[in-house]
Each structure stands twice: as C-alpha cells, then as structure tokens.
C-alpha cells in the first residue's frame, strides 16, 4: 500500500461538482489558483473586495520585494502567459509591488480564461454550507458551500463546489499593544495612526514631511518604513524618526548571514547604520498601553522596565504585523493551531516560537486540510500570525490543492518546493513581526 492509497479522495457529488470553485482574493495566490484550475479544466470564480485585481499589492506597490523574479511567477501562470507571447522578466531583478502587478499580475488577469471569471468590488462576508450551520453533519461533505457576498452594498448568496481563501492578512493588522488588544484611546487618535508600509517618499509624502513619526514594530515592514523616513528626513528639514520596539535590542530585522535573499539580508545593517548615526532614535523595551491626543500629535503611554512612561510624537506607523480575519468563517469547521492560527498540521513548520531562520518544508493540500472538506486557506492567510511568507510557497500550495480537487492524488501528494534559504525566520517576537515577502 502506498501513501497515495492512504490519501483521502474528494467525495464526489454530481450537483455540487458542477458548481464553480470560489477563490477569495485576486492577488498573486488567488490568480495562481485560477491558473492552475484553468489547466485542470475546473470552473471557478474569483471575488476581489478591491476595485481592481491585486488591490492590496498596489497599496504597498512602492516597496521593492526581497525575492527576485525567478521566485515570483507561478509555474502554471507562466505557461498560460507564455502561450500568448508574454516574456518573463529578468530572473535576478527585484521588482517593486507595482512592477509585479503591471508586468505579471495584470497580464495574467487579462487572459480570457481568467478575466471572464473575476468579480472586483465584491466582498465575501461569510462562508457556510448550503442550508447547514456548523453543527449539522449528515451529508455535509456532499453539500455545496454557500458564499455570502456584498456586491456594491447588496448582499447575495452563491453556491460553490469548494472554497480557496487567499484573501491575505493586510487588512487585519496586529494591535499596537503587546496584549493583542487595541490600546486604550485608539479610536480618538485613529487619524494619526498609519497603516504598514505607507508611501513616505511618494503619494503620502506631504503627510510625513517635517513631522515626527514613530514606527512601531520590529519586522521587515518596519525596517522598510524606517529607511524611507530617514531618507525623507535627509530631504525635508524638521522630519524626525523614532523606532519603538518591545525588546531591549534594536537589531531585530537582521536575518541570517547566509540568507540567499540579499536585499533582505542587508536590511538590518542599513537600519543599524542609521541608528548609529542618530538619524533614527530607538525607544526600546516600550510596551504601549494607551494613546492620547496631544495638540496636533499623540501621547503614547507605555510600560518600560515596570514604570509608566510617555513618548510624544505626531504620527504613528503600525508595523506590528498582521493576523487572519476569521470572522467570515464562523460557520466553517476549521482546525487551527491555537497559537499561530494556521492550519494545525502546517503550524509546526512555521511557528515563530520554535523556528529560527531556515527553510520551509514543502507542504500542500494535506497540511492545509480542515474538517470542512473542500475548504482551504492558502497564501499568507494560511500562515495565520506567523511572520514570514514567500509567494513561491503559496504557488505550491494552490498547485497541490487544485490537483486534489481534480482527483489527481499523485500530483497533489508530490509536493516539491525549492526556496531560498531563510524561508521562515523569527524576528524574536511573533506579535511584532511582519511579512518578509515585501
């Protein structure tokens, strides 16, 4: 008996299997899932909450990725594109998010087989089984999923065969407070708190120029923003930069010396140099408790060494990382690790409390399965609160998932993935960490 013999096959039901697969999110992983389904001849529909495909990538489009092009293009997508004459960008160059969208994701989304199935401006607000809440079991695996949609203000229900949730985590930032709860007073100063990776040197320049900005977080998103703010301070008099971290050490974004992603490996050294020069002020061992409006700025109240202290600033950038939004999945039977909020069989491979810098073990549908047959988290959302995710990992996930949906168990279980060293890295504090994919 082989491993394939022991692998659970998808339960077949003629009515359900005639329905399309729902893909939530038209970002890199959602579109890769679509490309793989095209090659398998399986119908699908993609729901994107933004007004355009890759809406989230566009928001941090000014940021240059750590990964070169050779790790950024899904193999199935590449086959479909090259059949139309598309040319793969130079494999060793590092694109910005905008270049990733314009040179790869937009041409992919324009392919006839995919474009006709994309619905933008449509938010998935809930997923359930048709006519069943999560407590009912009889014939559950044969029952279609029900996807509730908000389509330009109107709620609609659609029955689908399976669900691949590749909606990501960018819209669900971690809290500024160490407790995981929002700090007291946040609603009163929300207009002075920025999302992660603001376009400091571009479209948001006027907001930050000549002002004192405090970046909260110790991951790579924080480092990218610190570098941009330091450059803005060099160009614009009166611009000040503070870096607020929870631990005693300011060297929190430095990765392993043998990191094959050179752009990521150099990030810590560049931030270090700016700290040493005084261009960035470090406020260490500071845990935020409360935020208060103070004139045109913010008084940040925190605990430092057991004492209550204040930090005064004008703007705050929340670069504390992200978490999955699970609210829309309350009627779906999930099996999530209680720490990382990733699928239970995947969590041990990526738990930042266990792993230091190293590679991600190849994984596919088996590690991503839930008790709800036919439902999968894929991409960044599958990593829960773990800090580091590479697009190549998500591409292999959806390749394996779509093979399983097609009943090709040999392909689904033959999971192979070669990642650059440091596919998973701990920044020492999971709640304050952030994605390395950008």
GINORMO-V561606 format. One record per run of one state. SS is the DSSP state (helix for helix, strand for strand, loop for the rest). FROM is the first residue (numbers start at 1). LEN is the number of residues. If there is no record, write none. Layout:
SS_FROM_LEN / SS_FROM_LEN
This chain:
loop_1_2 / helix_3_4 / loop_7_7 / helix_14_4 / loop_18_3 / strand_21_4 / loop_25_3 / helix_28_13 / loop_41_3 / strand_44_5 / loop_49_6 / helix_55_5 / loop_60_4 / strand_64_1 / loop_65_4 / helix_69_3 / loop_72_3 / helix_75_8 / loop_83_13 / strand_96_1 / helix_97_14 / loop_111_1 / helix_112_4 / loop_116_2 / strand_118_3 / loop_121_1 / strand_122_8 / loop_130_2 / strand_132_1 / loop_133_7 / helix_140_3 / loop_143_2 / strand_145_7 / loop_152_2 / strand_154_7 / loop_161_2 / strand_163_3 / loop_166_7 / strand_173_1 / loop_174_10 / strand_184_1 / loop_185_1 / helix_186_7 / strand_193_2 / loop_195_10 / helix_205_4 / loop_209_3 / strand_212_5 / loop_217_3 / helix_220_16 / loop_236_4 / strand_240_5 / loop_245_17 / helix_262_4 / loop_266_1 / helix_267_11 / loop_278_3 / strand_281_3 / loop_284_3 / strand_287_8 / loop_295_2 / strand_297_8 / loop_305_2 / strand_307_7 / loop_314_1 / strand_315_4 / loop_319_3 / strand_322_1 / loop_323_4 / helix_327_3 / loop_330_6 / strand_336_1 / loop_337_6 / strand_343_1 / helix_344_7 / loop_351_7 / strand_358_1 / loop_359_6 / helix_365_4 / loop_369_6 / strand_375_3 / loop_378_1 / helix_379_5 / loop_384_7 / helix_391_15 / loop_406_3 / helix_409_5 / loop_414_10 / strand_424_1 / loop_425_5 / helix_430_3 / loop_433_6
